Amino acid sequence: MNYLHQIRNYTLSQIIGALLGALGNSSDENLIRMTYLAEMIPQKDYYKRQIRRIRSLFQSQHPTLKVAKKIMLEANPLHRRKLVECFILNQLLLGTNKRKEFSESPGGFYPPGLFVLSPTMRCNLNCYGCYSGEYSREQDLPFSLMDRVVREGKEMGIYFVVISGGEPFLHPHLFDLMAAHPDVAFMIYTHGGLLDERRIQRMVELGNMLPCISVEGFEEETDARRGRGHYGKITKAMDLLKEAGILFAFSATLTRQNAEVILSDRFIDHYIEKGASLGWYFIYMPIGREPKMELMPTPEQRNRLRERVKYFRQTKPILLGDFMGDGAVVGGCIAGGRKYFHINSQGDIEPCVFCHYAVDNIREKSLKEALNSPFFRYIRERIPYNQNLYRPCMLVDKPEVSRSAISLHHARPTHPGAEAMFAQLAKDIDAFASAYAALSDPVWEKDREESKTEAEAATSARG
């Protein structure tokens, strides 16, 4: 049945109403119908193509269909509705139109789709390789400033805010921010140790929060970095979240030490069983307390991460993101306000959560001014830095870009020790970039040629 033909004459409000009304039905046919409804909303062809791709995955019984059905069946009704309203409708569909309008306004530019906000850099843990913990409560962002930043983001069409830190749940006004912006989807990166019944009940009441819990592997790996007994705390939190119907993600950082563990089927299957609907993979970057190059994954391990995520996406009922490996999906680096940026607890506006340098502070400039600064424009104008999109990063794949951006625009370090990557470790970073280029360039050429051949075959098959 051609649902698209049936709904061509719907008004926008009717389409949105039909989408929301369909949330209680998790049948395959209904989920496919929802993609036809969603396709009618965004103005940009790019997003229409992405929706058609999702529909194709659903129609082929791809594992993403199982994830969608899980959300429909298991999520708390308010949580499910809020995520659809805030993330799918406001951010992905209506937000794209608003961002396009902003780009066409006088003095406008195409804004990023999200930003990362760190209300506090305080943390009650003392993990190696982390820059958090060495801060006081007086250095937290005040609620009024966080509220202002989120409002300015919405004016540009940004309805997705990632909360990081530090440990966000140490901030006394975190839930107040979510309550003040019920039309925004918030993803909260947390170590998970503070997620108790009281906080999870507050999530149930608000509905627009999705926690992303950091894991290092299983009990041995997690407790080795975060402290004895921490793994038990986060697995209990996962059980409570699952029981409450709150969707959650895991966040795993690839190091030279844990690569074999977190890239295993056993690891993914375990966290799916615990209830995770999403997962994020990062690689260790030598930016924190006592940065160690020997903790960075080898070029072979980094390439293995990309391969394993690709395999997991085809075989496991979980949505996965690969911060580095997905450069090919998003056209290179996403920093500098191209697709995202970071505001730390002091208000410094950084191009990336891993690049701790800033020129502007949100206390002194509007979001629009900061995003359109010469510093950020310099970074955006050079994307992609490499033809090989498996090497998207200006820090560890094309480090001369970040060094020149910092030098030319007199960017300042935003915390003690931030200079290490650009000073003491510069030669090691260059060596890593060169080694990964030698490994990944032939892989990129091979994969790009295979993708081109597959596309041509598909076109031919369609006649």
C-alpha positions in Angstrom: 0.0 0.0 0.0 1.4 3.4 -0.9 1.0 5.4 2.3 2.9 8.3 0.9 0.2 8.8 -1.8 -2.5 8.6 0.8 -1.0 11.4 3.0 0.1 13.9 0.4 -2.8 16.2 1.2 -2.3 16.0 5.0 -1.5 19.3 6.8 1.6 19.4 8.9 -0.5 19.3 12.1 -2.4 16.3 10.8 0.9 14.5 10.0 2.3 15.1 13.5 -1.0 14.1 15.1 -1.0 10.9 13.0 2.6 10.1 14.0 1.9 10.6 17.7 -1.3 8.7 17.5 0.5 5.7 16.0 2.9 5.3 19.0 0.9 2.6 20.7 1.1 0.2 17.8 4.4 -1.7 17.4 3.5 -3.8 14.3 5.9 -3.9 11.4 3.3 -2.3 9.1 2.6 0.6 11.5 6.3 1.3 11.9 6.8 1.4 8.2 3.7 3.7 7.9 5.3 6.1 10.4 8.3 6.5 8.1 6.0 7.7 5.3 4.4 10.2 7.7 7.8 11.4 8.8 9.1 11.8 5.3 6.5 14.5 4.6 7.9 16.9 7.3 11.5 17.9 6.5 12.2 20.3 3.7 15.8 19.1 3.0 16.2 16.2 0.6 19.0 14.8 2.7 16.7 14.0 5.6 14.0 12.6 3.3 16.7 10.2 1.9 17.6 9.2 5.4 14.0 8.4 6.3 13.7 6.4 3.1 16.8 4.5 4.1 15.3 3.7 7.5 12.1 2.5 5.8 14.2 0.2 3.6 15.9 -1.3 6.7 12.5 -1.9 8.4 11.2 -3.5 5.2 14.2 -5.9 5.1 13.7 -6.9 8.7 17.0 -5.3 9.7 17.9 -5.4 13.5 17.0 -1.7 13.8 13.3 -2.8 13.4 13.7 -4.9 16.6 15.1 -1.8 18.4 12.1 0.3 17.2 9.6 -2.3 18.3 11.4 -2.6 21.7 11.0 1.2 22.2 7.3 0.9 21.3 6.7 -2.0 23.6 9.0 -1.5 26.6 9.4 2.3 27.0 7.4 4.1 29.6 4.5 5.8 27.6 5.4 9.3 28.6 9.1 8.7 27.9 8.3 7.2 24.5 6.1 10.1 23.6 8.6 12.7 24.8 11.4 11.1 22.8 9.3 11.1 19.6 8.1 14.6 20.2 11.5 16.1 21.2 14.0 14.1 19.2 12.2 12.8 16.1 9.7 15.7 15.5 11.4 18.8 17.0 15.0 17.9 16.4 15.1 15.7 13.3 12.1 16.8 11.4 10.8 20.3 12.3 14.2 21.3 13.6 15.8 20.7 10.2 13.4 23.2 8.7 14.1 25.7 11.4 17.9 25.4 11.0 17.5 25.8 7.2 15.4 29.0 7.8 18.1 30.3 10.2 20.8 29.7 7.6 18.8 31.8 5.1 18.2 34.7 7.5 20.4 37.9 7.4 23.8 37.1 8.9 22.8 33.5 9.3 24.7 30.2 8.8 23.7 26.6 9.0 23.8 25.8 12.7 24.9 22.5 14.2 22.3 19.9 15.0 23.3 19.5 18.7 25.7 20.8 21.3 27.4 19.3 24.4 26.9 21.2 27.7 29.0 20.3 30.8 27.1 21.9 33.8 29.9 20.8 36.1 33.4 19.4 35.8 33.2 18.0 39.3 33.1 14.2 39.8 33.1 11.9 42.8 35.4 9.4 41.1 39.1 9.6 40.2 39.5 7.8 37.0 42.8 7.8 35.2 42.9 9.6 31.9 40.1 12.0 32.9 40.3 15.8 33.4 37.3 16.0 35.7 37.3 16.1 39.5 39.7 18.9 40.1 36.9 21.5 40.3 34.7 23.1 42.9 31.0 23.7 43.1 31.6 27.4 42.6 32.8 26.6 39.1 29.5 25.0 38.1 27.4 26.7 35.4 24.5 28.6 37.0 21.0 27.6 36.0 20.3 31.0 34.4 23.2 30.6 32.0 22.4 27.0 31.0 18.7 28.0 30.4 19.8 30.9 28.2 22.1 28.7 26.1 19.4 26.1 25.5 16.9 28.9 24.6 19.4 30.4 22.1 19.9 26.9 20.6 16.2 26.4 20.1 16.0 29.8 18.3 18.5 28.2 15.7 16.5 24.9 15.5 18.6 22.9 18.0 16.4 20.6 20.1 19.0 18.0 21.1 21.4 18.7 23.9 24.0 16.3 25.2 24.9 16.8 28.9 28.5 15.8 29.9 31.0 16.7 32.6 32.2 15.9 35.1 29.4 13.9 36.6 26.2 15.7 35.6 24.1 14.4 38.4 26.2 16.3 40.9 24.8 19.6 39.6 21.9 20.7 41.8 19.8 22.1 38.9 20.2 19.4 36.3 16.6 18.3 36.5 15.4 21.9 36.6 17.0 22.4 33.2 15.1 19.4 31.7 11.9 20.6 33.3 12.3 24.1 31.9 12.7 22.7 28.3 10.2 19.9 27.9 10.5 20.3 24.1 14.2 19.4 24.1 15.7 15.8 24.1 18.6 15.5 26.6 21.2 12.7 26.5 23.1 12.5 29.8 26.6 11.0 29.8 27.1 9.7 33.4 29.3 7.2 35.2 26.0 5.8 36.4 26.9 5.4 40.1 24.5 8.1 41.2 21.4 6.7 39.4 19.2 5.7 42.3 15.4 5.2 42.6 14.8 8.8 43.3 16.7 10.2 40.3 15.2 7.5 38.0 11.7 8.4 39.2 12.4 12.0 38.3 13.4 10.8 34.8 10.1 9.0 34.6 8.2 12.2 35.5 10.0 14.4 32.9 10.3 11.9 30.1 12.8 13.9 27.9 16.1 12.4 29.3 18.1 9.4 28.1 21.1 8.4 30.2 24.3 7.1 28.6 26.3 5.1 31.1 30.0 4.7 30.9 31.4 1.2 30.9 34.9 -0.1 30.4 34.0 -3.7 29.7 32.7 -6.0 32.5 33.4 -5.9 36.2 37.1 -6.3 36.1 37.7 -3.6 33.5 35.1 -1.2 34.9 36.2 -1.4 38.5 39.9 -1.2 37.6 39.3 2.3 36.2 36.4 3.6 38.3 36.9 1.9 41.6 36.0 -1.3 43.4 32.2 -1.9 43.4 31.3 0.6 40.7 30.3 -2.1 38.2 27.7 -3.4 40.7 26.3 0.1 41.1 25.8 0.6 37.3 24.3 -2.8 36.6 21.8 -2.1 39.4 21.1 1.3 37.8 20.5 -0.5 34.5 18.1 -2.9 36.1 16.1 0.1 37.7 16.1 1.9 34.3 14.8 -1.1 32.5 12.1 -1.7 35.1 11.0 2.0 34.9 10.9 1.9 31.1 13.6 4.5 30.6 15.7 3.9 27.5 19.4 4.1 28.1 22.7 3.7 26.3 26.2 2.5 27.2 29.3 4.5 26.4 32.6 2.6 25.9 36.0 4.1 25.3 38.4 1.9 23.4 41.9 1.7 24.9 44.9 -0.5 24.1 44.0 -2.5 27.2 40.2 -3.2 26.7 39.9 -3.5 22.9 39.4 -7.2 22.8 36.8 -7.1 25.5 34.5 -4.2 24.3 34.6 -5.4 20.7 33.4 -8.9 21.5 30.0 -10.3 20.8 29.8 -11.2 24.5 30.1 -7.5 25.5 27.4 -6.3 23.1 25.1 -9.2 24.0 25.5 -8.5 27.7 24.5 -4.9 27.6 21.6 -5.6 25.2 20.4 -8.1 27.9 20.8 -5.5 30.6 18.4 -3.3 28.6 20.6 -0.9 26.5 18.9 0.3 23.3 21.9 2.4 22.2 25.6 2.4 22.5 28.4 4.8 21.8 32.1 4.0 21.1 34.9 6.5 21.5 38.7 6.0 21.4 40.9 7.1 24.3 42.5 10.5 23.7 45.5 11.7 25.7 43.9 14.8 27.1 43.2 14.2 30.7 44.9 13.7 34.0 48.4 12.2 33.3 47.7 11.5 29.6 49.3 8.3 28.4 50.0 7.6 24.7 50.3 3.9 25.6 46.6 3.8 26.4 45.6 4.9 22.9 44.5 2.0 20.8 46.8 0.9 18.1 46.0 1.7 14.5 44.9 -1.9 14.0 42.6 -1.7 17.1 41.0 1.5 15.8 40.4 -0.1 12.4 39.0 -3.2 14.2 36.5 -0.9 16.0 35.1 0.4 12.8 34.8 -3.2 11.4 33.1 -4.5 14.5 30.6 -1.7 14.7 29.7 -2.4 11.1 29.2 -6.1 12.0 27.2 -5.3 15.1 24.9 -3.0 13.2 24.0 -5.8 10.8 23.5 -8.5 13.4 22.5 -7.0 16.8 19.3 -5.3 18.0 21.0 -2.1 19.2 21.7 1.3 17.7 25.4 2.1 17.7 27.5 5.2 17.1 31.2 5.3 16.5 32.6 8.8 17.2 35.6 8.3 14.9 34.6 5.6 12.5 31.4 7.3 11.5 33.3 10.1 9.8 32.4 8.5 6.5 28.7 8.8 7.4 28.8 12.5 8.3 31.3 13.7 5.8 34.3 14.2 8.1 34.9 16.0 11.4 31.8 17.4 13.1 33.6 19.9 15.4 33.8 23.7 15.3 30.0 24.0 15.1 29.7 22.1 11.9 27.5 19.6 13.6 28.3 20.1 17.2 30.5 22.0 19.8 31.1 21.9 23.6 30.5 24.4 26.4 32.3 23.6 29.6 31.4 24.4 33.1 33.3 27.7 33.0 31.3 28.8 29.9 34.2 28.3 27.5 33.0 27.4 24.0 35.3 24.6 22.7 35.2 23.2 19.1 35.1 19.6 20.5 34.8 17.8 23.8 38.4 16.6 23.2 39.8 19.9 22.1 40.2 21.9 25.3 40.9 25.3 23.8 38.6 28.3 23.4 38.5 31.9 22.2 35.0 32.8 23.4 32.9 32.4 26.5 29.2 32.1 26.7 29.1 34.7 29.5 30.4 37.3 27.1 28.9 36.4 23.7 25.8 35.0 22.3 25.7 31.5 20.9 25.3 32.9 17.4 28.4 35.1 17.7 30.5 32.3 19.1 29.5 29.8 16.5 30.3 32.3 13.7 33.7 33.3 15.2 36.8 33.2 13.0 38.2 30.3 15.1 35.2 28.1 14.4 34.9 29.2 10.8 38.6 28.3 10.3 37.9 24.8 11.5 34.7 24.3 9.5 36.2 25.6 6.2 38.8 22.9 6.2 36.5 19.9 6.6 37.1 17.3 5.5 40.7 17.4 6.4 41.5 14.2 4.5 40.0 12.5 1.4 40.0 9.4 3.5 36.9 9.9 5.8 38.1 7.1 8.1 40.6 9.8 9.2 38.2 12.7 10.2 39.8 14.1 13.3 41.7 17.4 13.5 43.4 16.2 16.7 44.8 12.8 15.9 44.4 12.4 12.1 45.3 15.9 10.8 46.9 17.5 13.9 48.3 20.4 11.9 44.8 21.7 11.5 44.1 22.0 15.2 47.6 23.4 15.9 47.2 26.1 13.3 43.6 27.0 14.4 44.8 27.4 18.0 47.9 29.4 17.0 46.3 31.7 14.4 43.3 32.6 16.6 45.2 32.8 19.9 42.9 30.2 21.5 43.7 29.5 25.2 43.7 26.2 27.0 40.6 25.8 29.1 42.1 23.6 31.9 45.6 22.8 33.3 47.4 20.3 31.1 45.4 20.8 28.0 48.6 21.9 26.2 50.1 18.4 26.5 48.6 17.0 23.3 50.0 20.0 21.4 53.4 20.1 23.1 54.9 17.2 24.9 52.9 14.6 23.0 53.0 16.3 19.6 55.6 13.9 18.0 53.7 10.9 19.3 50.5 12.2 17.9 52.1 12.8 14.5 53.5 9.2 14.6 50.0 7.9 15.4 48.4 9.9 12.6 51.0 8.6 10.1 50.6 5.0 11.2 46.9 5.1 11.0 47.0 6.8 7.6 49.2 4.0 6.2 46.7 1.4 7.5 43.4 3.0 6.7 44.0 4.7 3.3 44.1 1.4 1.4 41.0 0.3 3.4 39.2 3.5 2.5 39.9 3.1 -1.2 38.8 -0.5 -1.2 35.6 0.2 0.8 34.7 3.2 -1.4 35.1 1.2 -4.6 33.0 -1.6 -3.2 30.3 0.9 -2.1 30.3 2.4 -5.6 30.0 -1.0 -7.2 27.1 -2.0 -4.9 25.3 1.3 -5.7 25.7 0.8 -9.4 24.4 -2.8 -9.1 21.3 -1.6 -7.1 20.6 1.1 -9.7 20.9 -1.5 -12.5 18.6 -3.9 -10.7 15.9 -1.2 -10.4 16.0 -0.8 -14.1 
